């Protein structure tokens, strides 16, 4: 059984009173080794001095000729760190130490609140699906791509003959392929293509926690605060019928202009392919002008941000990707509002399977020609053209619809 929050507060209180780990274990009905492991996994370090004495963990602090005001630990070439030897033995922390108020060394403390928060974070991480970072993906690609795509080997054969290098199960490799995170695709697996998938409830895989590093919503707000005039692009997925084709929507907040692209599957590779194709159409300079900052949600289709951020050929950074908090669509509200217009034409539950990219371009032409009160009764297409140029609109295959011909119903799709 896991330790509860109350157990942790009992541990902290008894440590403060110098009670042994064995006695604490008896109080909360746990083995002393469990208490020891809990303390060593969740202690916090504090570099604090003592009453009237500053923090100083140098071995020569009492004999050094530069001790006192002339002491500079950070730049001292003679510095040797001293660690308290008592911390190598139970209880491993300073909670009940009588010498704590006279000690100037680094101290360790067991804090029940901190320990419980760390435990909850770990629990969330272990239950959040596939966790793999970009370097691991690149390493797997270097092994699997030549074996499967070039030499036609099966995943089973590749894994069992390279198990000391791959270090992942066959099942995990299949999941990564289904998510579009590897260069190998299902089409490269003849046996899998032949078999019809069994009907089951799909597992939702969240964004890899490492992908969120420096890309959280807090990082986004900090970036915008430092660069307040930066135009923001919000991206999202719009589903048709479950298991069918999906739309990727790209919304330019500064002018309410929206693009949409049809995708066969809601996977990471299809999103990457769209942005790579946009760079080909627009050129790298115009792409970087349009997509300075991208804000998206935590969907698995956006789980490979580096492939979106960097040019696949040159390695040049072309945009910055940030993520909203989980289950917080209001953090990209401008995009969500524009989806209401899209849903007038293709209501929720409508299949996209019979739609082509030309159909989607027609829908977006009508939506972008629709004048908005917040734009002083100017249409998004006019505003976008003013900022980025008419030639850019033409390259994106969006055209202006005369005001009296705009149709925001499904009738525009009737052929």
C-alpha positions, 0 to 999 in steps of 0.5 A, spaced: 500 500 500 502 507 498 503 512 503 497 517 505 498 524 506 496 523 513 502 518 513 507 523 511 505 528 516 506 523 521 513 521 519 515 529 519 512 530 526 516 524 528 522 526 525 522 533 528 521 529 535 527 525 533 523 518 533 527 512 530 525 510 523 523 503 526 518 506 531 515 511 526 514 504 521 510 501 527 506 507 528 503 507 521 504 500 520 509 500 515 516 497 514 522 501 516 525 500 509 519 503 506 520 509 511 527 510 509 525 510 502 520 515 502 525 520 506 531 519 501 526 519 495 523 526 497 527 530 502 529 537 500 535 541 500 536 548 503 542 552 503 541 556 510 546 558 515 545 558 522 543 564 527 548 570 526 552 565 521 551 565 513 551 559 509 558 556 508 559 549 506 567 550 505 571 544 508 576 550 510 571 555 512 575 556 519 582 556 517 582 559 511 585 566 511 580 569 507 574 567 511 569 572 513 567 578 509 573 576 504 570 569 503 567 568 496 565 561 495 563 561 488 569 563 485 574 560 490 579 555 487 581 552 494 573 551 495 572 544 497 565 542 499 564 539 506 558 534 507 555 532 514 557 525 515 550 524 519 546 525 513 549 518 510 545 514 516 538 514 518 534 518 518 538 521 512 535 528 514 536 534 519 529 535 522 530 532 529 538 534 529 540 538 535 546 542 532 541 544 526 541 551 529 549 552 529 550 548 522 552 552 516 552 546 511 547 544 506 541 541 510 536 536 508 529 536 510 523 531 510 517 536 508 510 532 508 507 537 503 512 537 498 513 529 499 505 528 497 506 533 491 511 530 488 508 523 489 502 526 486 506 528 480 509 522 479 502 518 479 500 523 474 506 522 469 505 514 470 498 514 468 499 519 462 500 514 456 507 514 452 512 518 455 518 518 450 523 524 448 525 527 441 532 524 442 529 517 443 525 517 437 531 519 433 535 513 436 529 509 434 528 511 427 536 510 426 535 503 427 528 501 425 527 505 418 533 502 414 531 495 417 523 496 416 522 501 410 529 499 406 530 491 408 522 489 409 523 486 415 518 485 420 517 489 427 518 482 431 524 481 427 527 487 428 526 488 435 528 481 437 535 481 433 536 488 436 533 488 443 539 490 446 539 497 442 531 498 442 530 497 449 522 497 447 517 492 447 514 490 440 507 493 443 510 500 444 513 500 437 506 499 434 503 504 439 509 509 436 508 508 429 500 509 430 501 515 433 505 518 427 512 519 432 516 514 427 518 515 420 516 508 419 508 508 417 503 502 418 503 502 410 510 499 411 508 493 415 504 489 409 501 484 415 498 490 419 495 493 412 492 486 410 488 485 417 482 489 419 483 493 425 478 490 431 473 495 433 475 498 440 475 504 444 482 508 442 487 509 447 488 517 448 496 518 448 497 525 451 503 530 449 510 527 452 512 531 458 519 532 455 515 536 449 512 541 454 519 543 457 520 551 455 513 550 451 508 551 457 502 556 457 506 559 463 512 560 458 507 562 452 505 568 457 512 570 459 514 570 451 508 574 449 510 579 455 517 580 453 514 580 445 508 584 446 507 585 438 508 578 436 502 575 432 499 569 435 497 563 431 492 558 434 492 551 431 486 545 433 483 539 430 476 538 428 473 531 428 468 529 423 465 522 424 469 518 429 475 514 426 474 518 419 477 524 416 479 530 420 481 537 419 487 541 422 485 549 423 490 554 423 487 561 426 491 567 425 488 571 431 490 578 429 485 578 423 481 572 425 483 569 418 483 561 418 485 556 414 483 548 414 486 542 411 483 535 411 487 529 414 486 522 413 488 520 420 489 525 426 496 523 427 502 527 429 505 526 422 499 529 418 500 535 422 508 535 420 506 534 413 502 540 413 507 545 415 512 542 411 508 543 405 506 550 407 513 552 407 514 549 400 508 553 398 510 560 401 517 560 402 521 560 408 521 567 409 514 568 409 513 562 413 517 565 419 513 571 418 506 568 418 508 563 424 512 566 429 508 563 435 504 557 435 499 555 440 495 549 441 492 544 446 495 537 448 492 533 443 497 527 441 497 530 434 501 535 436 506 531 440 512 532 436 513 540 436 520 539 434 518 537 427 513 543 427 519 548 429 525 546 425 526 546 417 527 538 416 532 539 411 536 545 414 535 544 421 533 552 421 528 554 427 522 557 423 517 557 429 516 556 436 510 552 439 507 553 446 501 548 449 495 550 453 493 547 460 490 540 459 482 541 458 483 549 457 480 551 450 479 558 453 486 559 453 485 559 445 478 562 445 479 566 438 480 559 435 474 556 438 469 562 436 471 561 429 470 554 429 462 556 431 462 558 424 465 552 421 460 548 425 454 552 421 457 548 415 459 542 417 455 540 424 458 536 429 457 529 427 458 530 420 463 525 416 468 529 412 470 522 408 467 525 402 470 532 402 476 534 398 481 540 400 478 544 394 471 543 398 475 545 405 478 551 401 471 553 399 468 553 406 474 557 408 473 562 403 466 563 405 468 564 412 474 568 411 469 573 407 464 574 412 465 581 415 466 581 423 464 587 428 470 586 432 474 588 425 470 594 424 466 591 419 472 588 415 472 581 413 478 577 415 481 575 408 481 583 407 485 584 413 490 578 412 491 581 405 493 588 408 498 585 413 501 579 409 499 581 401 494 579 396 499 574 393 499 570 400 492 569 399 492 566 392 498 561 394 493 559 400 488 557 395 483 562 399 478 567 395 474 573 397 466 571 396 462 577 394 458 579 401 451 577 398 454 571 396 456 568 402 453 562 405 454 559 412 450 553 411 451 546 408 448 548 402 455 550 399 457 543 399 451 541 394 454 539 388 
